[in-house]
């Protein structure tokens, strides 16, 4: 009951569960509930804050991701990213954890000074590119369209010059009403600034968020005592921020980034892995086979009687592909449709996804490279064991009378 309840409603509290069980005639403690859920792999966590995404936002994000998925790194390096942020004098951005002994919670080293009602904050506008941080300025009044245009007028071009941006550089800003106002659009057009079309509600796509987080951590560590010191420290730390390619190539969360890969293996080890750019059709598939199957056969030192296994995807079974295989004298294994459980390569895909995920690639270029790196590391022994136990899969299919198996 406990696991079923929290699965249906993850926001159920331990107190709610205690009361529900008491009404059902069972008396338990909150500790018992915690231990029970922990054994089921569930633990209490803070709910992650994410932008509220309406269907129109989801469509725009997917459109942006798909249009730019294959953009080379050089394109992203020619973008000036911008944003505004608020930094508090004493507040959430200065939260930290400390190691201390019992009863030492009030030692100055173990405390963060606070003032009633927060102590004030400053609003900042900043920009950066792959070459480093650009201008950072404090916005001292309530920002409106006119003030935003003044900020751009005084800081954007000087930043582009200081960063030695190439001609044709692109300016990024989000869809704040001040940014998308007709007057701002006209101003940008008049100044011949090329603007990156941006999907709303997408802070996760803006790499400047990484810099804001780093800036807030550094500022908090210096513990400014007043607004003047806060502003000075922000300026000092901004100028010191390191900028790397990893930081500036946009990450695509919420399922926007992926790669399609073709791979092969035999009992003696993994063969070639090819990343597929664009849509796969019969011609692309034949090109992959031409460039990767025979080299894999040679690498794996297979006997002359080797057989190629492929499933019944229409690209694989098309007439042109069947003729190509016949012409190239590649013998194929007759394969039952809808049978991924019979294909041991599915286990290798599972292994690959697990290790690549653990390396946390931050962009599609890294994802491709990590896939290739980790595929090449698959131990031959793992491949051999999969083939050695293949008969068990066949036995499972017979036992299931042709139905699905646990493989």
LINFEN-V208729 format. One record per residue. N is the residue number from 0. NEAR is the number of other C-alpha atoms within 12 Angstrom. Layout:
N_NEAR ; N_NEAR
This chain:
0_16 ; 1_32 ; 2_23 ; 3_15 ; 4_20 ; 5_23 ; 6_16 ; 7_11 ; 8_13 ; 9_21 ; 10_17 ; 11_20 ; 12_21 ; 13_27 ; 14_20 ; 15_21 ; 16_32 ; 17_25 ; 18_20 ; 19_21 ; 20_21 ; 21_15 ; 22_12 ; 23_12 ; 24_10 ; 25_15 ; 26_16 ; 27_23 ; 28_19 ; 29_20 ; 30_14 ; 31_18 ; 32_32 ; 33_24 ; 34_19 ; 35_22 ; 36_25 ; 37_16 ; 38_13 ; 39_15 ; 40_12 ; 41_18 ; 42_21 ; 43_18 ; 44_11 ; 45_8 ; 46_9 ; 47_8 ; 48_10 ; 49_12 ; 50_16 ; 51_14 ; 52_19 ; 53_14 ; 54_12 ; 55_14 ; 56_20 ; 57_22 ; 58_19 ; 59_21 ; 60_32 ; 61_27 ; 62_20 ; 63_26 ; 64_30 ; 65_21 ; 66_17 ; 67_27 ; 68_29 ; 69_25 ; 70_20 ; 71_17 ; 72_23 ; 73_20 ; 74_25 ; 75_36 ; 76_32 ; 77_32 ; 78_41 ; 79_46 ; 80_43 ; 81_43 ; 82_37 ; 83_31 ; 84_28 ; 85_29 ; 86_35 ; 87_34 ; 88_37 ; 89_33 ; 90_27 ; 91_19 ; 92_25 ; 93_29 ; 94_22 ; 95_21 ; 96_12 ; 97_15 ; 98_12 ; 99_14 ; 100_11 ; 101_9 ; 102_8 ; 103_13 ; 104_15 ; 105_14 ; 106_15 ; 107_12 ; 108_17 ; 109_18 ; 110_20 ; 111_26 ; 112_24 ; 113_20 ; 114_14 ; 115_10 ; 116_11 ; 117_19 ; 118_20 ; 119_22 ; 120_29 ; 121_32 ; 122_26 ; 123_33 ; 124_37 ; 125_38 ; 126_43 ; 127_49 ; 128_45 ; 129_35 ; 130_29 ; 131_34 ; 132_38 ; 133_38 ; 134_34 ; 135_38 ; 136_33 ; 137_30 ; 138_24 ; 139_19 ; 140_12 ; 141_14 ; 142_21 ; 143_20 ; 144_22 ; 145_21 ; 146_21 ; 147_37 ; 148_26 ; 149_22 ; 150_32 ; 151_35 ; 152_21 ; 153_17 ; 154_26 ; 155_39 ; 156_28 ; 157_21 ; 158_31 ; 159_34 ; 160_20 ; 161_20 ; 162_26 ; 163_23 ; 164_28 ; 165_20 ; 166_16 ; 167_18 ; 168_29 ; 169_30 ; 170_36 ; 171_36 ; 172_40 ; 173_29 ; 174_24 ; 175_23 ; 176_18 ; 177_25 ; 178_34 ; 179_24 ; 180_19 ; 181_15 ; 182_19 ; 183_29 ; 184_24 ; 185_18 ; 186_23 ; 187_28 ; 188_14 ; 189_12 ; 190_17 ; 191_16 ; 192_26 ; 193_22 ; 194_28 ; 195_25 ; 196_23 ; 197_30 ; 198_29 ; 199_30 ; 200_23 ; 201_35 ; 202_34 ; 203_29 ; 204_34 ; 205_35 ; 206_38 ; 207_42 ; 208_28 ; 209_30 ; 210_38 ; 211_34 ; 212_24 ; 213_25 ; 214_36 ; 215_37 ; 216_26 ; 217_28 ; 218_34 ; 219_29 ; 220_25 ; 221_23 ; 222_31 ; 223_29 ; 224_24 ; 225_22 ; 226_23 ; 227_17 ; 228_20 ; 229_34 ; 230_32 ; 231_23 ; 232_30 ; 233_43 ; 234_27 ; 235_20 ; 236_26 ; 237_33 ; 238_23 ; 239_19 ; 240_30 ; 241_22 ; 242_25 ; 243_21 ; 244_25 ; 245_26 ; 246_34 ; 247_36 ; 248_37 ; 249_41 ; 250_36 ; 251_30 ; 252_24 ; 253_20 ; 254_16 ; 255_26 ; 256_29 ; 257_31 ; 258_29 ; 259_21 ; 260_26 ; 261_33 ; 262_32 ; 263_37 ; 264_44 ; 265_37 ; 266_28 ; 267_26 ; 268_31 ; 269_38 ; 270_35 ; 271_33 ; 272_33 ; 273_29 ; 274_28 ; 275_20 ; 276_22 ; 277_16 ; 278_14 ; 279_20 ; 280_20 ; 281_23 ; 282_19 ; 283_22 ; 284_34 ; 285_28 ; 286_20 ; 287_29 ; 288_32 ; 289_23 ; 290_19 ; 291_25 ; 292_36 ; 293_28 ; 294_20 ; 295_28 ; 296_29 ; 297_19 ; 298_19 ; 299_25 ; 300_19 ; 301_21 ; 302_14 ; 303_14 ; 304_13 ; 305_22 ; 306_22 ; 307_27 ; 308_28 ; 309_35 ; 310_24 ; 311_20 ; 312_20 ; 313_17 ; 314_23 ; 315_30 ; 316_25 ; 317_19 ; 318_15 ; 319_19 ; 320_29 ; 321_24 ; 322_17 ; 323_24 ; 324_29 ; 325_14 ; 326_13 ; 327_17 ; 328_18 ; 329_25 ; 330_20 ; 331_22 ; 332_17 ; 333_15 ; 334_20 ; 335_18 ; 336_17 ; 337_16 ; 338_25 ; 339_24 ; 340_25 ; 341_33 ; 342_30 ; 343_32 ; 344_35 ; 345_22 ; 346_23 ; 347_35 ; 348_28 ; 349_18 ; 350_22 ; 351_30 ; 352_26 ; 353_17 ; 354_22 ; 355_27 ; 356_21 ; 357_15 ; 358_18 ; 359_20 ; 360_27 ; 361_29 ; 362_36 ; 363_34 ; 364_30 ; 365_27 ; 366_31 ; 367_32 ; 368_23 ; 369_28 ; 370_38 ; 371_28 ; 372_20 ; 373_28 ; 374_36 ; 375_23 ; 376_23 ; 377_31 ; 378_22 ; 379_21 ; 380_17 ; 381_24 ; 382_30 ; 383_22 ; 384_21 ; 385_28 ; 386_25 ; 387_16 ; 388_19 ; 389_22 ; 390_16 ; 391_20 ; 392_26 ; 393_24 ; 394_18 ; 395_20 ; 396_22 ; 397_15 ; 398_14 ; 399_14 ; 400_11 ; 401_18 ; 402_19 ; 403_18 ; 404_21 ; 405_16 ; 406_24
